[in-house]
């Protein structure tokens, strides 16, 4: 298992070496559980990929690769396609195919936040049966962000997530505080929570992002379950590459 994670990490570093500097400044939706409001410029393609490790009560899930491709369809909307390669116990396979769109609705002006709409759909029977839902699993979020100062921003999301099994969705809510340490190095801390009639989850994560060039970002993050701090940990790292 460690060898597989090492190979995945080497793949990420190879991706970083291939990236070239370009005119646009990259804006990635990773790391972190919340999502920013920025939409890909028209005609631009971005590849966001990473590896991760999640442990809860002795059971571990390894994300050998998670990939999200984003394409700017028009100036105010992008299309998104994602899929993960997972290993859990003795099972390795692909997650459900995730397709979606992000649409910019309002730009940030003073106290008025930037507002975007994010819609995803997890598709059953496209991927490995161990990691795919039984039915279509939609996710719908409203994304907000305020640039408070040149070095500090606040992002907040609210949404509904269906798991493909239960008729009732979970409500997702997150608040993310982002800080610019230097022009190229940033950090964040966020609270993210799931609310459902069967039980709630309260969690947080924090991490770093390093803009290596104008079209390449590296990141690291760690997550904690605030209800189960002694038995839960998730760590991840990855690359975002603005290809063109």
BAGUPA-113655 format. One record per residue: residue in one letter; x negated, z, y negated of N, C-alpha, C, CB in turn. Coordinates in pm, whole numbers, plus 32768, in hexadecimal, padded with zeros to 4 digits. Glycine has a CB too. Example, Ala and Ser with C-alpha at 12.3 -4.5 7.8 and 13.67 -1.06 7.14 Angstrom:
<atoms>
a7AD9830C82397B32830C81C27AD8830C814A7B95838981BF/s7AFB82C480E17AA982CA806A7AF683137FFD7A80823C803C/
</atoms>
This chain:
<atoms>
x7FAE800080788000800080007FAA80007F82805D80788000/x7F3F80507F847EE580537F127EA57FCB7EFB7E7A80BE7F25/x7E887F847F697E4C7EFF7F5C7EAE7EA07F197E237EC87FE6/x7F2E7EAA7F3D7F927E527EFF7F9D7E6D7E6A801A7E657F41/x7F9C7EEC7E437FA37F0D7DB57F277EDD7D6B7FB57FA47DA1/x7EB17EE77DAC7E357EB87D6E7E3A7E217D597DBC7EDD7DC5/x7E6D7DD87DBC7E797D477DAE7ED87D257D3A7EAC7D077E31/x7F467D6E7D307FA57D577CC47F657D707C3D80207DAF7CD5/x7F157DDC7C337ED37DFB7BB57E6D7D8F7B917E8F7E837BBC/x7E247D5D7BF47DC37CF27BDA7E097C747BAA7D727CD47C58/x7E827C5A7BDF7ED07BE77BB17EF47BF67B1E7F4F7BD77C05/x7F187C6F7AF57F397C877A697EC07C6F7A107F6C7D167A55/x7E4C7C9F7A397DD47C8C79E97DAD7BF979E17D617CDD7A22/x7DC57BAE7A4E7DAB7B1E7A4B7E067AD979E77DBE7AE27AD5/x7E837B0579E27EE17ACF797F7EAE7AE878F37F6B7B0D7991/x7E7A7B5F78DA7E467B8178557DD27B2678307E1A7C137851/x7D7B7B0878917D077AB578747D2F7A2778517CAA7AB478EA/x7DA079F778847DCB796E786B7E0B795B77E37E2A794478D4/x7E3C79C677A77E8779BA772A7E2D798F76B97ECC7A3E7708/x7E62793E765F7E1A790D75EB7E5E793F756C7E13787475EB/x7E10794C75027E4A797674837EA37908744E7DDD799A741D/x7F0C793074057F6B78D073CD7F9F790273487FDE78B8742C/x7FF678B6730E802A78D7728A808F7948728C8068785E724C/x80F6794872E5815979B472E1811C7A38730F81D279907339/x81557AA772DF812F7B2C730E81907B54737B812E7B957298/x815B7B8173EB81AE7BA0745E820A7C17744481577BBB74D8/x82827C12747C82E07C81747B83197C8B750883517C6E740E/x82F57CF7755083197D0275DC838A7D6575F182A17D2B762E/x83D67D52765C84407DB07684840C7E1976E684B47D6476C3/x838D7E1A7703834F7E7F775782E37EC4770583147E4277D9/x82B97F3E772382EF7F94778A83687FE2775582827FF677BD/x8397804177A1840680967777848A806A77B48411809676E1/x84EA80C577B3856D80AC77ED85CE806E778885A6812B7823/x85BB808A7709860F804C76A385DB7FC07686861280A17622/x86287F71763C86057EE7761D860C7ED2758786637E857665/x85A97E8D755185A67E7074C386077E01749D851B7E4A7498/x861B7DEF741B867C7D8D73EA86417D0173D986B47DBB7367/x85BC7CF373DC857E7C7273C085A67C09742884E67C8073BB/x85BF7B9173F885E27B1F744D85707ABA744886687ADD741F/x85557A7874B784EB7A1574BC850679A3745984DE79DE754A/x849E7974741184AF78FF73BA84D87884740B842E78E3736D/x851E782A73CC854F77B3741184DB7764744E859E775A73B1/x84EA774174CE848776F175148411773E754A8457768974BA/x840A77C07531839A7812756183BA784F75E88378788074FB/x8353785B763D8360789776C28305791176CB833E78307731/x8339797E76FF82E979F7771082F87A2C779E83147A6376AA/x82867A5377D882817A8B785F825B7B1D7854821D7A3D78B9/x82B07B76788782967C05788682927C35791783017C527833/x82227C71793F82107C9479CB81C27D1679D881C87C237A15/x81D57D5D7A4781917DDC7A5781997E117AE581CA7E4179F8/x815D7E877AF981607ECF7B77818D7F5E7B5980D47ECC7BBF/x81BD7FA57BC081EA802D7BAA81F2807D7C2A826F802B7B66/x81FB81007C188207815E7C87826E81C77C60817D81A07CAA/x82D181DE7CB8833A82407C9F8345829C7D1883C181FB7C80/x8340831E7CFF834983807D6C83B383E77D4982C083C67D84/x840C84027DAB847484667D98848A84B07E1B84F884257D65/x846E85317E1B848485827E92843885537F0D851485867EB0/x83C2851C7EFA837284EE7F6A8387845D7F8F838E85417FDF/x83F3841E7F5E840B83907F7883D1833D7F0684A483727F8A/x838982D37F28834482847EC3837281F37EC882AD828C7ED6/x837C81B87E52839681297E44832680EC7DF18422810E7E03/x82E780857E26827D803F7DDE82B27FB97DAB820280297E39/x82A27FA37D2A82C17F207CF1823F7ED07CF282FC7F2D7C5F/x82357E767D5181BC7E267D5F81B37DBD7CF281B67DE57DE8/x82257D917CC3822A7D377C5082B77D357C1981FB7CA67C77/x82C57D497B9883477D2F7B5983327CC67AEE83847DB27B1C/x83867C627AEF83747BEF7A9783F37BD57A48834D7B737AE8/x83E27BBE79C7844D7B94796E841D7B1D791F847A7C087910/x84667AAE7927844B7A3878D684B47A2E7869844979B6792D/x84877A1D77EC84E07A13777984C7798E773384CB7A8C7717/x853379477712852878C576D0858478C27656854B78517731/x854D789B75E4859C7893756985F1781475688540789674EE/x86727825758186CC77B2758786E8777C74FC874F77D975CD/x870B77D574A1871A77B8741286DC782D73C887B277A373E9/x86DA782773428698789172F586D7791A7309869A786F7263/x8757791D7331879E799C733987C379C373C8881B799572E5/x87947978742B87B9799874B6874D796C75178840795674DB/x873879BC757D86DA799C75E8872179A5766E866079FA75E4/x86E6796476D387127976775D86A379BE77A9873678ED77A0/x86CD7A0B780F86707A63785586877A5878EC86817AF57825/x86197A54793786207A5179C985B77AB279FE860A79BF7A01/x85E07B0B7A5A85817B6C7A8E85967B8A7B2185897BEB7A40/x852B7BB77B6385317BDF7BEF84B67C347C0C85387B637C4E/x84C67C997C6584597CF47C8884337CE67D1A84807D857C69/x83B47D017D3983857D0E7DC2836D7DA27DDC83027CB97DDA/x83B87DDB7E3B83BA7E6B7E51838B7E8F7EDE84467EA27E39/x83567F097EE983327F407F6D83647FCF7F7482977F3A7F87/x83B47FEC7FDA83EB80727FEC83E880948080847B807D7FB3/x83A4810180A3839681238131834980B7817A842081378173/x838A807981DB834A800B822583837F8381FE835A802082BB/x83D27F80819184177F06816983DB7ECC80E984AC7F218155/x83BC7E4D80ED838E7E04807683EB7D8E806182F97DD48086/x84167D797FE584707D0A7FCB848C7CF87F3784F27D1D8016/x84E07C967F1B85027C737E9285827CB97E6685107BDC7E83/x85857CE37DE985FF7D1A7DAF86627CAA7D9585E07D687D2D/x86D87CCF7D66873B7C6B7D3F87087C177CCA87C17CAE7D19/x872C7B987CC987107B437C5787637B737BE1872E7AAD7C77/x87217B847B6F87627BB57AF6875E7B477A8D871E7C377AC2/x87D27B197A6187DA7AB279F988277AEB7983881D7A2F7A2E/x88047AC0790A88497AF8789788267AB27816882A7B8A788B/x88557AEE77AA883B7ABA772588337B2E76C388A87A5676FA/x87E67B1A765787E37B7675E788067B26756987577BBD75D9/x88637B5B751B88957B1574A588827B6F742C892C7AEE74B6/x88417B3A73C5882D7B83734888AA7B7672F187B07B5072FB/x88DF7BE672C6895A7BE7727789417C0871E489BB7C4A72B1/x88EC7C6C71C788D57C9C713F88407CB8712E89297D1B7120/x88077C9570BB877D7CB6709C87757D3D7056873D7C497046/x87037D82706886EC7E03702886D97DF16F9286727E4A7065/x87317E316F4487257E306EB2873B7EBE6E7F878B7DCD6E70/x86CE7F006E5786DA7F896E29870E7FE36E9887367F8F6DB0/x877B802C6E7987B280886EDB880880416F44880580F26E96/x88287FC26F2B88777F766F8D881A7F4A6FFF88BC7EF96F4A/x88357F72707A87D97F5370E887E47EC2711587F37FAF715E/x87787E91715287837E15719F87DC7E31721786F67DE171CC/x88327DD2723688907DE372A688897D6572FE89237DFC7272/x887C7D7C7380887F7D0E73E188D77D36745687F07CEB7412/x89057CD1749F89557CE3751789057CB2758E89DE7C99750C/x88FD7D0475F788B67CE0767189167CE376E6883E7D3F768B/x891E7C75773089747C6C77A689217C3C781D89EC7C0C778D/x89287C84788C88E27C60790789447C5C797B88707CC47925/x891F7C1079E289707C087A5B89137C087AD389CB7B8A7A5B/x891E7C717B2888D37C757BA589237C2F7C1288B37D077BCE/x88E17BD07C5589277B7A7CB389137BAB7D4388F77AE87CA5/x897E7BC07D8E89717BE97E1A89437B757E7189F67C217E4F/x89077B987EE288DD7B367F4788747AD47F1389547AE97F78/x88377AF27EA087C17AA77E7387517B0D7E6987DA7A5C7DE7/x87027B197ED1869F7B837EDC86AB7BC47F6686B17BEC7E6D/x86667C307F7A86667C767FFB86DE7CD3800385E27CC5800F/x871E7CD8807787997D26808787857DBA806787CF7D178114/x870C7DED808086F37E7B806686F17E9C7FD2866F7EA480A4/x86DD7E387F7C86CD7E527EEE87317E077E9686417E2D7EC4/x879B7DD27ED287FE7D887E8488867DCB7E8D88067CF67EB4/x88DB7DBF7E2589607DFC7E2889BF7DAF7E82899A7E057D9A/x8A2D7DF07EA48A917DAF7EF98AE37D487EAD8AEE7E187F35/x8AF57D5E7E2C8B457D057DD88AFC7CEB7D568BD27D417DBD/x8B317C8F7D058AF87C777C828AF17CFB7C348B4B7C0E7C35/x8A817D117BF08A6B7D8F7BA88A497D6F7B1689F97DE47BEB/x8AAC7D697ABE8A917D4B7A328A5C7DC479E68B0E7D1979EF/x8A147DA9797B89E27E0F791F89F67DDA7891894B7E32793B/x8A2A7E2E783A8A467E0577B08A187E7377528ADE7DE6779C/x89C67E4E76ED898E7EAF769089997E7E760088FB7ECC76B3/x89A87EDD75A589977EC2751789157F0674EC8A147EF674C2/x88BE7EB974AC88387EE77487882F7EF573EF87CC7E8574BB/x87F27F6273C287E17F7B7333874E7F9D7318883E7FEE7303/x871F7F7B72A086977FA3727B868A7FA971E3862F7F4072B5/x864B801771B3862B80287126859480327115867180A670ED/x855B7FDF70BE84CF7FEA709984C8804A702484907F5D7075/x84A980C9704084B081326FDB843E81276F7884AF81BC701D/x83C381186FAB834E81006F5882FC80926F9A82F881836F46/x828A80706F5F823580086F9A81FA8034702081C57FE46F3B/x81FA80B9703C81BB80EB70B6821C81357112814981477093/x829D813970EF82FC8187713D8382813F7145830F82137101/x83B9813471BF843D80F871D2848D814A7236843080657201/x8510813D722D856C8181728785C5811872C885C281EC723A/x85C68116734B861F80BE73958683810F73E585D0806173F2/x86FD80DE73F287618125743F87BE80C0748087AF818773E6/x87DF80DE74FF88318086755288A780D3758887DE804A75C7/x8915808E759D898580C575E789BF8054763C89F281037587/x89E8807276B68A1A8007770B8A5F8039778789AA7FAD7732/x8A8B7FDA77D98ACF7FF778578A887FAB78C68B677FD17850/x8A727FED79378A2E7FB279A88A837FC37A2689A27FF079BB/x8AA47F567A688AE67F597AEB8A7B7F497B568B537EE97AF7/x8A8C7F8F7BC88A267F8A7C318A477F297CA28A1280147C6A/x8AB77EE37C978ADB7E847CFF8B237EC27D758A617E407D30/x8B377F467D718B7F7F8C7DDC8BF87FD77DA68B217FED7E24/x8BE3802B7D418C4F807A7D078C95802C7C988C1880FF7CD0/x8D1880427C8C8D647FFD7C238D4780367B9A8DFA80067C40/x8D2780B77B948D0E80F97B138C7C80E87AEA8D33818F7B1B/x8C6280BB7A708BD780AB7A458B9A81307A198BCF804579D3/x8B1781317A118ACF819D79CF8ABE8178793C8A4581B77A13/x8AC881DB78E58AAC81C678588A1981E5783F8B07821E77FE/x89D4818777FF8945819777E1893481B0774C88F48119780D/x88E18212772888C4822E769C88318253768F891E82A17666/x87EE821A762B875F82337619873D82357585870A81C87662/x86DA8288756386A1828C74DD860B828574EC86CD830D748E/x85CB822774A6853B821074B284F9821C7429851D818674F0/x8491826E74208440827C73A783BE823273BC842783137385/x83A381CD7367832B817D737582CD81947300834E80EA737F/x824A819E731E81E681BC72B98175815672C181AF824C72CB/x81468125725080D180CE724980588123722880E4805C71DF/x7FFD813472877F84818272717F21813072207F4581AE72F8/x7F0E80B372467EC0805271FB7F117FD171F87E30803B723A/x7ED77F6671C17F1E7EE671BF7F367EB0724B7ED07E80716E/x7EE27ED472AA7EEE7E9D73327F197F04739A7E6C7E61735C/x7F137F85737B7F317FED73DD7FAD803A73B37EBA804C73EF/x800D8047740F8088808F73F380A980EF746480FA802E73DE/x8101814D7447813081A974AE81C481C3749780DF822F74AB/x820681F874FD8294821574F382B8828C754982E8819A751C/x832582CC752683628333757983F8831F7571833983C4754C/x843C832775E284CB830E75DF85168367764084E8827C75FE/x8593837D761F85F383C176768655835876A8863D8436762C/x866A8354772D86CD82F877638722834477CA868A827A77A4/x87A3832677CA880283777817886E831E7853884183E477BE/x889D834778CA890B8302790E897D8367792288DC82C57997/x89F5833D79008A6A8395790B8ACF835479698AAA83B1787E/x8AF883A079D18B56836D7A348BA883E27A688B0C83247AA8/x8C2083C77A948C7684327AC68C3B84767B418D0083FA7AE8/x8BE384307B8A8BA4846B7C008B2984BF7BDC8B7C83FD7C60/x8AFE84B87B5E8A8985067B348A3C84BF7AC78A2D85217BAA/x89F8850E7A7689AB84D87A06891584E37A2489CD85237984/x88C7848D79E28836849079EB87FC8495795F880084147A39/x879F84F3794A875D850178C986C684F078DF877D858C7886/x868B8492789885FF847178B185B9844B782F85F483FF7916/x85358441783784E7841577C4846F83C777F684BA848E776C/x84378376779E83B9833477BD83678325773E83D282AB77FF/x82E7830D7751828B82F976E3821F8299770F824E837F76B3/x81E0825876AD817D81F676D4813281BC765F81BD81897721/x80D9815F76818083811B76218091808576317FEF81467631/x8085803B75C5807C7FAA75CB800A7F7B757181037F6775A3/x7FBC7F1D75A57F467EEB755E7F557E54754F7EC17F0F75AC/x7F617E2674D37F697D9774B77EDA7D6274B27FB67D7B742F/x7EAE7D26751F7E237CF9752D7E097C8074D57E047CD875C0/x7E647C2074D97E627BAD74807EEF7B9A744B7E2E7B2B74CA/x7F037B3573FA7F887B1F73C07FEF7AF874287F807AB37355/x7FC37ACE749F80237AA7750680117AF2758A80187A15751F/x7FCB7B6575867FB27BB076017FBC7C4675E67F287B8D763B/x800A7C8C763A80177D1D763080027D5D76B880A07D4475F7/x7FBA7DCD76BC7FAB7E2177337FF47EA4771A7F147E397755/x80257EE5778780707F60777380607FBE77E981027F42775D/x8078803F77CD807E80AA783180F18106780C7FF880FA7839/x8136813D787181A68198785681B681F978CA82288149783E/x81F2826D78AC821382D27911829E830878F481AA83467912/x82EB831F795F8376834E7953838683D3799A83D982E6798E/x83DD8428796183FD84A9799D849584BA79A383BD851C794C/x84C584F07A12855185187A1E855A85A979F0858785067AB3/x85A185C2798385A58648794985F186AB799E85E2864278C0/x8640867B79FD868986D47A58863B86F17AD8870F86987A7C/x85CB86A97AE8858086B57B6784EC869D7B4C85B5864F7BD2/x84B686E47AE8842F86C77AB883C386DC7B228410871D7A41/x83D8873A7B7E837287567BE1836D86F37C54838687DC7C17/x83D786A87C6983E0864F7CDE83F085BC7CBB845386797D33/x83E2859A7C3B83F6850E7C15838784E17BB7848084FA7BD1/x835584687BCD82F2842B7B7482F983937B838263845F7B92/x82F1834E7B1382E582BD7B16827982947AB4836D82777AF5/x821D82407ADF81B6820A7A8781B681717A96812982457AA9/x8191812D7A2B8192809B7A2E812B806579CB821F80637A0D/x81057FEB79E280AA7FA5798880C57F11799180187FC379A9/x80A97EC9792580C87E3C792B80917DEA78B781587E2A7930/x80BD7D6D78B8808D7D08785A81057CBB782680257CA8789C/x81027C9C77A681627C3D776C81107BCB772E81C17C817700/x81367B50774E80EA7ADB772281477A7476E5809A7A9D7798/x81367A5B7665817D79F076208136796E764081857A0A7585/x81707920769C812978AF76D78115783D76748174787D7751/x817B781F7625816C77AE75C681A077D2753D81B7773275FA/
</atoms>
